């Protein structure tokens, strides 16, 4: 673990060569939205642990470290793929882990008295990222097509794939910064909607993403030309997913940094 922690200071500068996950703007948006919904006590604890680094900056860390082979074991923690109509646990859980197990493991590390502050910082950055990944629909995509990466499409005439369209193409073409997206997304939702977002469990949230992924698959064909119409119909859904991710991340973090949380114990029990 010492080597792992030492690498934190050097690995951030490397570019990720693996498949992207919400893209940098999407992840930063989730982190920024979450920061707006934290309790002040939680915010202070997180700020101290991250040495005043913002959650938006920390949100992309788990992708940055993919360029370093010592972090390869965390690769499968970014997603959970499914075979057809099967539900989570109907097939054996990936022995290398998945996004649900990654969230659980990160929470347990942060809460443990045996975890050093450097390790807590590391796993906090992973947790911020993985909750974002959970809300990108194609991170609950089909095993056979690698979460939509093998569904090739044209995006405004350029080569892309279904995963990339949802990961970054739509968000990049919208041409808002993560702070603008976070502010506008937050202003679009009501208190009642936020309360709805906060309901449920990790298993229920992954079902939401899976059902959305299946809808996207059914509406998209190999080599299809996507552009303005697709953007108009689907970008509001992407915005909603980003908002859900941020609100739910804040909910989790507010519980993680309590001394005790029966809610969190129950939240993780099904995994």
C-alpha positions in Angstrom: 0.0 0.0 0.0 3.0 2.3 0.6 3.9 2.1 -3.1 0.3 2.8 -4.0 0.1 5.9 -1.9 3.5 7.2 -3.2 2.1 6.9 -6.7 -0.7 9.3 -5.9 1.6 12.2 -6.3 2.9 11.2 -9.8 0.2 9.3 -11.5 -2.3 12.1 -11.8 -0.4 13.7 -14.6 -0.7 10.7 -16.9 -3.5 10.5 -19.5 -5.9 7.6 -19.2 -5.7 5.1 -22.1 -8.7 3.1 -21.0 -12.4 3.5 -22.0 -13.7 6.8 -20.5 -16.3 7.1 -17.9 -18.6 10.1 -18.1 -15.6 12.0 -19.3 -13.8 14.6 -17.2 -16.5 17.2 -17.5 -19.3 14.8 -16.5 -17.3 13.6 -13.5 -16.4 17.1 -12.4 -20.1 18.0 -12.7 -21.1 15.2 -10.4 -18.5 16.2 -7.9 -19.5 19.9 -8.0 -23.2 19.1 -7.6 -22.4 16.8 -4.6 -20.3 19.6 -3.0 -23.4 21.8 -3.1 -25.5 19.2 -1.2 -23.0 18.3 1.6 -23.6 19.2 5.2 -21.1 21.8 6.5 -19.6 19.3 8.9 -19.1 16.8 6.1 -17.7 19.4 3.8 -15.0 20.4 6.4 -14.0 16.8 6.9 -13.7 16.1 3.2 -11.8 19.3 2.6 -9.3 18.4 5.3 -8.9 14.9 3.9 -8.4 16.2 0.4 -6.0 19.0 1.5 -8.5 21.5 0.2 -8.6 20.0 -3.3 -12.2 20.3 -4.6 -14.4 17.3 -5.2 -14.6 18.3 -8.8 -10.9 17.9 -9.2 -10.8 14.7 -7.2 -13.6 13.3 -9.3 -11.3 12.4 -12.3 -8.5 10.8 -10.3 -9.7 7.2 -10.7 -9.4 7.6 -14.5 -6.0 9.4 -14.3 -4.4 6.5 -12.5 -5.4 4.0 -15.2 -2.1 4.8 -16.9 -0.2 3.2 -14.0 -0.2 -0.6 -14.1 -0.1 -0.9 -10.3 -3.7 0.3 -10.3 -4.9 -2.2 -12.8 -6.9 -4.1 -10.1 -9.3 -1.2 -9.9 -10.1 -1.3 -13.6 -13.3 -3.4 -13.3 -14.6 -1.2 -10.5 -15.8 1.4 -13.0 -18.7 -0.6 -14.4 -21.0 -3.6 -14.0 -21.9 -5.4 -17.3 -25.0 -7.6 -17.7 -25.9 -10.5 -19.9 -29.4 -9.9 -21.5 -32.2 -9.4 -19.0 -30.4 -10.8 -16.0 -30.3 -8.9 -12.8 -27.3 -8.2 -10.5 -26.2 -11.4 -8.7 -28.1 -13.7 -11.1 -24.7 -14.3 -12.7 -21.7 -14.7 -10.4 -20.2 -11.3 -9.3 -17.0 -10.5 -11.2 -14.2 -11.8 -8.9 -12.2 -8.7 -9.8 -15.0 -6.5 -8.6 -17.5 -4.1 -10.2 -18.8 -0.6 -9.6 -21.1 -1.7 -6.8 -18.4 -3.6 -5.0 -16.0 -0.7 -5.7 -18.4 1.7 -4.0 -18.8 -0.7 -1.0 -15.1 -1.3 -0.6 -14.3 2.4 -0.8 -16.9 3.2 1.9 -15.6 0.5 4.1 -12.0 1.7 3.8 -12.9 5.3 4.6 -14.9 4.3 7.6 -12.3 1.9 9.0 -10.2 2.9 12.0 -7.4 0.9 10.6 -7.1 2.9 7.4 -4.5 5.7 7.3 -5.4 9.2 6.2 -3.5 8.7 2.9 -5.5 5.6 2.2 -8.8 7.3 3.2 -7.9 10.1 0.7 -7.2 7.6 -2.0 -10.5 5.7 -1.5 -12.5 8.9 -1.1 -11.4 9.9 -4.6 -12.4 6.5 -5.9 -15.8 6.7 -4.2 -16.5 10.2 -5.8 -15.7 8.8 -9.2 -17.5 5.4 -8.9 -20.8 7.0 -7.8 -20.6 9.1 -10.9 -19.9 6.0 -13.1 -22.9 4.2 -11.6 -25.2 6.9 -13.1 -23.7 6.7 -16.6 -26.2 4.3 -18.2 -23.7 2.4 -20.4 -21.7 1.5 -17.2 -24.6 -0.9 -16.7 -24.5 -2.0 -20.3 -24.2 -5.3 -22.1 -21.3 -7.6 -21.5 -21.3 -8.7 -25.1 -20.6 -5.2 -26.5 -18.5 -3.9 -23.7 -21.0 -1.4 -22.4 -21.8 0.0 -25.8 -18.2 0.4 -26.9 -18.7 -2.0 -29.8 -21.9 -0.3 -30.9 -20.3 1.9 -33.6 -22.2 5.1 -34.6 -21.5 8.3 -36.4 -21.7 11.5 -34.2 -22.2 14.5 -36.4 -20.4 12.7 -39.1 -17.4 11.5 -37.0 -16.6 8.0 -35.8 -17.9 7.2 -32.3 -19.7 4.6 -30.4 -22.8 4.5 -28.1 -20.7 4.5 -24.9 -18.6 7.5 -26.0 -21.7 9.4 -27.1 -23.0 9.2 -23.5 -19.7 9.5 -21.9 -18.5 12.6 -23.5 -19.8 13.5 -27.0 -23.1 15.0 -25.9 -21.6 16.8 -22.9 -18.7 18.2 -24.9 -20.9 19.4 -27.7 -23.2 21.2 -25.2 -20.1 23.4 -24.5 -20.7 24.2 -20.9 -18.0 24.0 -18.2 -18.6 21.7 -15.3 -19.4 24.6 -13.0 -22.0 25.9 -15.5 -23.5 22.4 -15.8 -23.6 21.9 -12.1 -25.2 25.3 -11.4 -27.8 24.9 -14.2 -28.6 21.3 -13.4 -29.1 22.2 -9.7 -31.4 25.1 -10.5 -33.6 22.9 -12.7 -34.6 20.4 -10.0 -37.1 20.9 -7.2 -36.8 19.9 -3.6 -39.3 17.2 -4.2 -37.2 15.8 -7.0 -34.1 15.8 -4.9 -36.0 13.9 -2.2 -37.0 11.3 -4.8 -33.4 11.0 -6.0 -32.3 10.2 -2.4 -34.6 7.3 -2.1 -33.5 3.7 -2.9 -30.4 1.5 -2.6 -27.3 0.8 -4.7 -29.1 -2.2 -6.2 -32.1 -0.1 -7.1 -29.9 2.6 -8.6 -28.1 0.2 -10.8 -31.5 -1.2 -12.0 -32.3 2.4 -13.0 -29.1 2.7 -15.0 -29.6 -0.8 -16.5 -33.2 0.0 -17.7 -32.0 3.2 -19.2 -29.1 1.4 -21.0 -31.6 -1.2 -22.4 -33.7 1.7 -23.7 -30.7 3.3 -25.4 -29.8 -0.1 -27.0 -33.3 -0.6 -28.4 -33.3 2.9 -29.9 -29.8 2.8 -31.5 -28.5 0.7 -34.4 -25.0 -0.2 -35.5 -23.5 2.5 -37.8 -26.5 4.8 -37.1 -25.9 8.5 -37.9 -26.6 10.5 -34.7 -26.7 14.3 -34.4 -29.1 17.1 -33.5 -32.2 15.0 -33.0 -30.4 12.6 -30.7 -28.9 15.4 -28.7 -32.3 17.1 -28.4 -34.0 13.9 -27.2 -31.3 12.6 -24.9 -29.2 15.3 -23.4 -31.9 16.2 -20.8 -31.7 12.6 -19.7 -27.9 12.9 -19.3 -28.3 16.0 -17.3 -30.8 14.2 -15.0 -28.3 11.4 -14.5 -25.6 13.9 -13.6 -27.8 15.5 -11.1 -28.9 12.2 -9.6 -25.2 11.2 -9.3 -24.3 14.4 -7.5 -27.2 14.3 -5.1 -26.7 10.7 -4.3 -23.0 11.1 -3.8 -23.7 13.8 -1.3 -26.2 11.6 0.5 -23.6 8.8 0.8 -20.8 11.1 1.9 -23.0 12.8 4.6 -23.5 9.3 6.1 -19.9 8.1 5.6 -18.5 10.9 7.7 -20.9 10.4 10.6 -19.4 8.5 13.6 -22.1 5.9 13.2 -24.7 5.3 10.5 -27.4 2.6 10.7 -28.6 3.9 7.3 -25.3 3.2 5.7 -25.0 -0.2 7.2 -28.4 -1.1 5.8 -27.5 0.5 2.5 -24.5 -1.8 2.0 -26.1 -4.9 3.4 -27.5 -6.3 0.1 -24.1 -6.3 -1.5 
